[in-house]
Amino acid sequence: MSGSRTGTVDRGLAERSADRRRRAVGNRARDFHEAERWDLQFWASRTPEERILALEELRRDASDVGR
């Protein structure tokens, strides 16, 4: 995730999904606790703006899925 996402409101679900796949970060954990630690570390390393943007993108996609 990076900087301002001006214009994302007007982009379609498919375009936003493709963009998210290009930016995706993954991890392979041996167990749930390791996955949880990685997840907390990942989100703690993001800025507040990036965390809010992620939440807004998920909310927007969820509302688009039902259409």
C-alpha positions as CSV (number, residue, x, y, z in Angstrom):
1,M,0.0,0.0,0.0
2,S,1.3,3.3,-0.8
3,G,0.4,7.0,-0.6
4,S,-2.8,8.5,-1.7
5,R,-5.3,6.4,-3.6
6,T,-7.0,9.3,-5.4
7,G,-9.7,7.9,-7.8
8,T,-10.3,4.5,-6.2
9,V,-13.9,5.5,-5.5
10,D,-14.6,5.4,-9.3
11,R,-12.7,2.2,-10.1
12,G,-14.6,-1.0,-10.5
13,L,-14.3,-4.1,-8.4
14,A,-12.3,-6.0,-11.0
15,E,-9.7,-3.2,-11.4
16,R,-9.4,-2.8,-7.6
17,S,-9.0,-6.6,-7.2
18,A,-6.2,-6.7,-9.8
19,D,-4.5,-3.8,-8.1
20,R,-4.7,-5.6,-4.7
21,R,-3.3,-8.8,-6.2
22,R,-0.2,-6.9,-7.5
23,R,0.4,-5.4,-4.0
24,A,-0.4,-8.6,-2.1
25,V,2.0,-9.7,0.6
26,G,1.9,-13.2,1.9
27,N,3.4,-15.5,4.6
28,R,3.5,-19.2,5.3
29,A,3.0,-20.0,9.0
30,R,3.5,-23.3,10.7
31,D,0.6,-22.7,13.1
32,F,-2.2,-20.3,14.0
33,H,-0.1,-18.5,16.6
34,E,2.8,-17.8,14.2
35,A,0.2,-16.5,11.6
36,E,-1.3,-14.3,14.2
37,R,2.1,-12.8,15.2
38,W,2.9,-12.2,11.5
39,D,-0.5,-10.5,11.0
40,L,-0.1,-8.2,14.0
41,Q,3.5,-7.3,12.9
42,F,2.3,-6.6,9.4
43,W,-0.5,-4.3,10.4
44,A,1.6,-2.6,13.1
45,S,4.1,-1.7,10.4
46,R,1.5,0.1,8.3
47,T,0.6,3.8,8.8
48,P,-2.8,4.7,10.2
49,E,-3.7,6.0,6.7
50,E,-2.8,2.6,5.1
51,R,-4.9,0.7,7.7
52,I,-7.9,3.0,7.1
53,L,-7.5,2.6,3.3
54,A,-7.4,-1.2,3.6
55,L,-10.6,-1.1,5.7
56,E,-12.3,1.2,3.1
57,E,-11.3,-1.0,0.2
58,L,-12.7,-4.1,1.9
59,R,-15.9,-2.2,2.7
60,R,-16.3,-1.0,-0.8
61,D,-15.6,-4.4,-2.3
62,A,-18.1,-6.1,0.0
63,S,-20.8,-3.7,-1.1
64,D,-19.9,-4.2,-4.8
65,V,-20.1,-8.0,-4.5
66,G,-23.8,-7.9,-3.9
67,R,-24.5,-5.9,-7.0
